[in-house]
Amino acid sequence: MVKWGSRQKVAKLSILVFASAVVSGCHTDMWYQAKVTPWDQDESGIFKDGASSRPIPKGAVAQGWDKLDDAHSTGFENGKLTNKFPAKLTLDGEVVDTNTDMVKVMKRGKERFHIACSHCHGELGDGNGMITQRGFVLKRKPANYHTDRLRQMPVGHFFDVMTHGYGIMLSQASRVEPDDRWAIVAYIRALQSSQHIKEFSPEDKKLMEEAAKKAAPTEEAHH
């Protein structure tokens, strides 16, 4: 029968053996690796400037930052403001065709417009947002989209202004994604059209009546 004192000795011996095995498996090679980190001195003598960090090769583009479509990325095409919307936009994770799903584009644009633009430009785009109504007017009032000048501007103008800012307006590039900027442009065009329709044709009136009937709540919805 093993005595209690003997058991303690066996336990201590087992711990020592285990600790020795663990320590023997560790090497300082993992602590001191042969590598260079940013701003280290180049000790190899390969580079004349003596720096380990190398300049980015000319023409290199970070992943995801390539701009293959100038009009889509800048609002300009062949050096001039474009008057065409990109064929496809990615809005809230969904790829939307602007030729067939412009309603989706404008709905997204309306949402983003109310978040990023209406406080200055107003719900109607007339420059009478709450900031303006409360007296925050510096050199001039925020733009009214319903002037002849802005109604005749190519769509690329509005995208460029949101991207780079204009007058007292700061750039919105860090706040609004490029495709959302295009969606806002589509909504601005819709606002402009809504305030400058002289007369509806019989066909337009019929379409509006049909749309109103579809949108009207049914009797079942009230029960």
N, C-alpha and C positions, 0 to 999 in steps of 0.2 A: 504493500500500500504506500503510495507516494505521499509524503508529508506536505503540509501547507507551505513551509519554507522552500521546499524543493520545487513546488509548483511556481512560486514567484520567480525563482531563478530560471526556470524553463521559459516562462513568459518573457522575462527580460532578455534572455538569450535570443528568443525568436524575434523580438523587436529589433535587436541589434543586427541580426542577420538580414532582416528585411530592409532596414535602413541602409545597410552596407550595399545591398544589391541595387537599391534605388540610386544611391550616390554614385556608384560605379558606372551607372548607365548615363550619367550626365557629363557633357563635355562643354567646355567654353567655346567650342566651334560655333555653336548655335547663338552664343551671345555676341561674339565678335566675328561677324561675317565679312567676307571680302566683297564690299559693295560701296557704291558712292550714293550720296543723297544730294538733293538740290543745294546748290551754293557751295558744295565741297570743292576743295582744290584738286585739280587734276594732277595726280602724282605720277601718272604714266609718262607724261611728257609728249603725249600725242597731239594735244591741242596747243596752239601757239599762245592763246590768251590765258592759259593756265586754269580755266574754269571747267568744271565737269558738266555743268548745265549748258546745253547747246541751244542755239537759236532755232526757232521753228522754220522749217524749210519754206521757201517762197512758194506761194500758191496752195499751201496746206489748208484744209478746211476741217474744223472740228466736226465730229460725227453729229449729224442732225442739224447742222448749220449751213448746209449747202443750199444755194439759191439758184435752182435750175430754171426757174421761171421768173424773169425780171418783173413782169407786170404783176404777178401774184405777190411777189415779195416787196416791191417798191411802189407800185401804182404807176410806173412809167414803162413805156414800150417804145423801143427805138429812140430813146431820148425825149419822148413826149408823153404827157399824161394820157393814160389809157382810158378809153370809154367803154371797156368791156369787163364784165365780171369774170373771175376765174371759172373754168368749167366745173370744177369740183371744190368743195370746201369740207373740212372736217370740223363739225360743230358738236360739241359735247360728246365726243367720241364716235360720232356717226358721220360717215362720208355722204355728203348730200350733193346731188347733181343740180346745179343752178339753172339748167335749161328746163328741167321737169319738176323740180321741187322748190321753186322760188318762195312758195308760201312758208315752208319750213325755215328757209333762210331768213325771211322777214320776221317770223315769230321769234327766232333767236336774236335777231338784230334789235327788235323791240325790247326784249328783256335786257340786253346789254346796254342799249341806249338809255333806258330808265336808270340803270345802275351807274353808268359812267358819264353820261352827257346831260341828262335832263335838268340837273341841279343848276346848270348855267344856261343851257340853250332852251329850256322849257319843254313841256310835254309835246307841244306842237312844233318845236324847232324854231320858234319865233324870237328866241333870245330873251324870253321873260321867265327864266327859271327862278326858283326861290332865292338863290343867292343874289340875283339881280334885283328882285322885288324888295329885298331887305337892304338895298343900298350899296352892295359891293360892286361898284362900277369904277374902273380905273380910268384909263385913257379913253376907252370906248366900250360900248355895250357888247356882250357876246353876240356872235354872228346870228343873223336871221336867215335861215335857209330859203326863205320865200322871196328873196330879192331876185331881180332878173339876172344879176351877175352870177349868183350861186346856182340858180336853176339851170343855167347854161353851162356850168362847169362840168368837165368830164368826171366820171366817178373816181378816177385816180387821184383827183385833187383832194377829196375828202379822206381817202386812205392816207395820202401823204401828210396831210395836216395832223391826223391822229397819230401818225408815226413820229413826226418830228416837231409837232407843235406849230403854233402860228400866233404872232402878236403876243398877247398876255396868256394865251393858252399853252400849257405845258404839254410835252410829249406824253402820250398815253401808251407808248410801246411796252413799258414795264408792267402796265396794269391790264391791258387788253391784248389777247392773242391775235396774231395777224388775221386768221380766218374769221374771228369774231369781229375784227375791224371791218372786214368786207361785209359781214352780215349787218353791221350798223349802217354802212353805206347804203345797202339795199333798203333798209328801213327809212333812212333819210330821203331817198328817192320816193318812197311811198308817201311820206309826209308831204313832200313837195307836190306830188300829184293830187293829194287829197285836198289841198288848199287852192288849187288852180284849175278845177274842173268847171267849165262854163255851163255845160249842159249835158245831161246824160242822153244817150241815144235810146230808142225803144228797146234795143237788144240788151243794153246795159241795165235798164230798169227791170227787164224780165229776169235777168240773171240775179240781180240783187233781191228781188222778191222771192225767187226760189231759194236763195241762200238764207234769207230771213226765216222762211218756213222751216227749213232744216234745222236752223239754230233755235227756233222757238221751243220752249218746254212743252211736252205732251201732257194730256190730262192725267195720265197714269202717274206722272212725276209728282202731281199734287196730292195723290192719295197715299 
